[in-house]
Amino acid sequence: MGKSVERIDKQDALKVIKNAKSSVNKSVEEFYFISGDKNTIKQLPSQQQKEIQSYIGNKSVKIILWSN
């Protein structure tokens, strides 16, 4: 599975959410919103947890995600 982290503006973020598709090419209607910092975002698989903690450092973040 590929991964990417890229900076996008608000218009691009809205487009990504509007066009979100699942792995079976169905429109995604349910999203998850995570806010916190590396000490409060804890319930992820260990590899993703390490990547998120490395990416955010000591800052607080807000993340929107959906299941694929």
ROMAR-409334 format. One line per field, with one value per atom (N, C-alpha, C): x, y, z; chain; residue in one letter; residue number from 1; atom name. Coordinates in nm, 3 decimals. Each point is the difference from the previous one (the first is absolute). Last residue first. Layout:
// residues N
X = X, ...;
Y = Y, ...;
Z = Z, ...;
mardo = A, ...;
marmar = a, ...;
fitor = NUM, ...;
tivex = CA, ...;
//
This chain:
// residues 68
X = -1.102, 0.004, -0.038, -0.102, 0.043, -0.007, 0.098, -0.110, 0.058, 0.132, 0.032, -0.125, 0.245, -0.123, 0.039, 0.240, 0.012, -0.139, 0.309, -0.135, 0.010, 0.373, -0.044, -0.150, 0.455, -0.133, -0.045, 0.530, -0.112, -0.133, 0.470, -0.065, -0.118, 0.143, 0.092, -0.075, -0.154, -0.054, 0.094, 0.122, -0.043, -0.042, 0.117, 0.117, -0.036, -0.348, 0.078, 0.124, -0.263, -0.072, 0.081, 0.170, 0.007, -0.068, -0.026, 0.137, 0.012, -0.410, 0.021, 0.139, -0.110, -0.062, 0.019, 0.152, 0.078, -0.056, -0.235, 0.130, 0.081, -0.538, 0.098, 0.140, -0.365, 0.032, 0.091, -0.196, -0.065, 0.016, 0.164, 0.062, -0.058, 0.046, -0.043, 0.067, 0.102, -0.142, -0.055, 0.459, -0.027, -0.146, 0.175, 0.058, -0.027, -0.362, 0.144, 0.056, -0.512, 0.082, 0.146, -0.498, 0.077, 0.077, -0.308, 0.089, 0.069, -0.442, 0.076, 0.078, -0.258, 0.041, 0.084, -0.414, 0.137, 0.027, -0.372, 0.033, 0.148, -0.213, -0.092, 0.033, 0.215, 0.015, -0.089, -0.034, 0.014, 0.007, 0.169, -0.126, 0.028, 0.320, -0.043, -0.140, 0.282, -0.090, -0.070, 0.299, 0.079, -0.087, -0.178, 0.052, 0.078, -0.062, -0.052, 0.060, -0.066, 0.051, -0.071, -0.047, 0.024, 0.051, -0.095, -0.117, 0.016, 0.365, -0.111, -0.122, 0.370, 0.037, -0.115, -0.046, -0.012, 0.031, 0.065, -0.143, -0.023, 0.442, -0.050, -0.149, 0.210, 0.039, -0.052, -0.071, -0.076, 0.032, 0.249, -0.137, -0.084, 0.521, -0.076, -0.145, 0.454, -0.099, -0.073, 0.461, -0.068, -0.096, 0.174, 0.021, -0.080, 0.167, -0.036, 0.029, -0.074, 0.049, -0.048, 0.051, -0.038, 0.053, -0.130, 0.076, -0.046, -0.009, -0.083, 0.088;
Y = 0.289, -0.031, -0.143, 0.407, -0.136, -0.029, 0.494, -0.092, -0.136, 0.528, -0.123, -0.081, 0.498, -0.058, -0.126, 0.325, -0.094, -0.048, 0.388, -0.041, -0.085, 0.164, -0.021, -0.030, 0.217, -0.061, -0.008, -0.023, 0.087, -0.072, -0.166, 0.048, 0.091, -0.352, 0.051, 0.041, -0.189, 0.116, 0.058, -0.389, 0.110, 0.124, -0.407, 0.057, 0.123, -0.248, 0.068, 0.066, -0.265, 0.122, 0.078, -0.418, 0.095, 0.132, -0.358, 0.052, 0.105, -0.225, 0.083, 0.064, -0.321, 0.129, 0.097, -0.438, 0.064, 0.138, -0.269, 0.050, 0.070, 0.012, -0.109, 0.056, 0.287, -0.036, -0.123, 0.313, -0.125, -0.034, 0.408, -0.124, -0.127, 0.566, -0.085, -0.135, 0.343, -0.032, -0.084, 0.169, -0.069, -0.040, 0.253, -0.135, -0.078, 0.362, 0.005, -0.141, 0.201, -0.024, 0.021, -0.141, 0.118, -0.033, -0.239, -0.021, 0.132, -0.220, 0.121, -0.026, -0.300, 0.009, 0.126, -0.176, 0.045, 0.001, -0.189, 0.006, 0.030, -0.062, 0.092, 0.015, -0.161, -0.009, 0.105, -0.275, 0.128, -0.021, -0.388, 0.057, 0.131, -0.341, 0.113, 0.051, -0.330, -0.061, 0.108, 0.115, -0.090, -0.071, 0.473, -0.116, -0.088, 0.549, -0.129, -0.110, 0.585, -0.117, -0.127, 0.491, -0.108, -0.129, 0.399, -0.015, -0.121, 0.122, -0.055, -0.026, 0.208, -0.135, -0.065, 0.455, -0.086, -0.145, 0.326, -0.019, -0.091, 0.124, -0.087, -0.029, 0.312, -0.138, -0.098, 0.456, -0.039, -0.144, 0.199, -0.030, -0.048, -0.088, 0.114, -0.041, -0.320, 0.047, 0.119, -0.356, 0.121, 0.043, -0.516, 0.118, 0.116, -0.550, 0.115, 0.120, -0.566, 0.131, 0.102, -0.574, 0.103, 0.132, -0.550, 0.123, 0.098, -0.552, 0.117, 0.123;
Z = 0.381, -0.141, -0.017, 0.381, -0.023, -0.149, 0.206, -0.028, -0.030, 0.242, -0.071, -0.023, 0.192, -0.051, -0.076, 0.408, -0.111, -0.039, 0.302, -0.031, -0.127, 0.421, -0.138, -0.005, 0.319, -0.001, -0.146, 0.154, -0.034, 0.020, 0.045, 0.122, -0.027, -0.371, 0.101, 0.125, -0.447, 0.070, 0.105, -0.276, -0.087, 0.080, 0.222, -0.064, -0.082, 0.195, 0.103, -0.059, -0.288, 0.040, 0.103, -0.129, -0.111, 0.036, 0.309, -0.009, -0.109, 0.037, 0.119, -0.005, -0.324, -0.029, 0.117, 0.067, -0.106, -0.035, 0.327, 0.045, -0.109, -0.007, -0.008, 0.022, 0.233, -0.138, 0.002, 0.369, -0.038, -0.148, 0.255, 0.046, -0.060, 0.048, -0.111, 0.019, 0.303, 0.015, -0.114, 0.039, 0.126, 0.017, -0.376, -0.002, 0.128, -0.104, -0.023, 0.010, -0.153, 0.118, -0.031, -0.264, 0.039, 0.126, -0.432, 0.114, 0.029, -0.293, 0.031, 0.127, -0.423, 0.139, 0.016, -0.365, 0.024, 0.149, -0.404, 0.142, 0.018, -0.428, 0.067, 0.148, -0.519, 0.145, 0.065, -0.494, 0.067, 0.151, -0.324, 0.045, 0.071, -0.195, -0.082, 0.034, 0.231, -0.098, -0.083, 0.350, -0.085, -0.104, 0.161, 0.073, -0.097, -0.037, -0.044, 0.086, -0.037, 0.072, -0.047, -0.127, -0.096, 0.066, 0.256, -0.088, -0.092, 0.276, 0.079, -0.089, -0.200, 0.040, 0.076, -0.113, -0.118, 0.034, 0.332, -0.024, -0.120, 0.089, 0.106, -0.020, -0.287, -0.033, 0.106, 0.083, -0.119, -0.039, 0.352, 0.039, -0.118, -0.053, 0.050, 0.028, 0.045, -0.095, 0.059, 0.063, 0.044, -0.110, 0.113, -0.081, 0.054, 0.055, 0.082, -0.087, -0.080, -0.037, 0.102, -0.151, 0.095, -0.050, -0.176, -0.006, 0.105, -0.008, 0.000, 0.000;
mardo = A, A, A, A, A, A, A, A, A, A, A, A, A, A, A, A, A, A, A, A, A, A, A, A, A, A, A, A, A, A, A, A, A, A, A, A, A, A, A, A, A, A, A, A, A, A, A, A, A, A, A, A, A, A, A, A, A, A, A, A, A, A, A, A, A, A, A, A, A, A, A, A, A, A, A, A, A, A, A, A, A, A, A, A, A, A, A, A, A, A, A, A, A, A, A, A, A, A, A, A, A, A, A, A, A, A, A, A, A, A, A, A, A, A, A, A, A, A, A, A, A, A, A, A, A, A, A, A, A, A, A, A, A, A, A, A, A, A, A, A, A, A, A, A, A, A, A, A, A, A, A, A, A, A, A, A, A, A, A, A, A, A, A, A, A, A, A, A, A, A, A, A, A, A, A, A, A, A, A, A, A, A, A, A, A, A, A, A, A, A, A, A, A, A, A, A, A, A, A, A, A, A, A, A;
marmar = n, n, n, s, s, s, w, w, w, l, l, l, i, i, i, i, i, i, k, k, k, v, v, v, s, s, s, k, k, k, n, n, n, g, g, g, i, i, i, y, y, y, s, s, s, q, q, q, i, i, i, e, e, e, k, k, k, q, q, q, q, q, q, q, q, q, s, s, s, p, p, p, l, l, l, q, q, q, k, k, k, i, i, i, t, t, t, n, n, n, k, k, k, d, d, d, g, g, g, s, s, s, i, i, i, f, f, f, y, y, y, f, f, f, e, e, e, e, e, e, v, v, v, s, s, s, k, k, k, n, n, n, v, v, v, s, s, s, s, s, s, k, k, k, a, a, a, n, n, n, k, k, k, i, i, i, v, v, v, k, k, k, l, l, l, a, a, a, d, d, d, q, q, q, k, k, k, d, d, d, i, i, i, r, r, r, e, e, e, v, v, v, s, s, s, k, k, k, g, g, g, m, m, m;
fitor = 68, 68, 68, 67, 67, 67, 66, 66, 66, 65, 65, 65, 64, 64, 64, 63, 63, 63, 62, 62, 62, 61, 61, 61, 60, 60, 60, 59, 59, 59, 58, 58, 58, 57, 57, 57, 56, 56, 56, 55, 55, 55, 54, 54, 54, 53, 53, 53, 52, 52, 52, 51, 51, 51, 50, 50, 50, 49, 49, 49, 48, 48, 48, 47, 47, 47, 46, 46, 46, 45, 45, 45, 44, 44, 44, 43, 43, 43, 42, 42, 42, 41, 41, 41, 40, 40, 40, 39, 39, 39, 38, 38, 38, 37, 37, 37, 36, 36, 36, 35, 35, 35, 34, 34, 34, 33, 33, 33, 32, 32, 32, 31, 31, 31, 30, 30, 30, 29, 29, 29, 28, 28, 28, 27, 27, 27, 26, 26, 26, 25, 25, 25, 24, 24, 24, 23, 23, 23, 22, 22, 22, 21, 21, 21, 20, 20, 20, 19, 19, 19, 18, 18, 18, 17, 17, 17, 16, 16, 16, 15, 15, 15, 14, 14, 14, 13, 13, 13, 12, 12, 12, 11, 11, 11, 10, 10, 10, 9, 9, 9, 8, 8, 8, 7, 7, 7, 6, 6, 6, 5, 5, 5, 4, 4, 4, 3, 3, 3, 2, 2, 2, 1, 1, 1;
tivex = N, CA, C, N, CA, C, N, CA, C, N, CA, C, N, CA, C, N, CA, C, N, CA, C, N, CA, C, N, CA, C, N, CA, C, N, CA, C, N, CA, C, N, CA, C, N, CA, C, N, CA, C, N, CA, C, N, CA, C, N, CA, C, N, CA, C, N, CA, C, N, CA, C, N, CA, C, N, CA, C, N, CA, C, N, CA, C, N, CA, C, N, CA, C, N, CA, C, N, CA, C, N, CA, C, N, CA, C, N, CA, C, N, CA, C, N, CA, C, N, CA, C, N, CA, C, N, CA, C, N, CA, C, N, CA, C, N, CA, C, N, CA, C, N, CA, C, N, CA, C, N, CA, C, N, CA, C, N, CA, C, N, CA, C, N, CA, C, N, CA, C, N, CA, C, N, CA, C, N, CA, C, N, CA, C, N, CA, C, N, CA, C, N, CA, C, N, CA, C, N, CA, C, N, CA, C, N, CA, C, N, CA, C, N, CA, C, N, CA, C, N, CA, C, N, CA, C, N, CA, C, N, CA, C, N, CA, C;
//
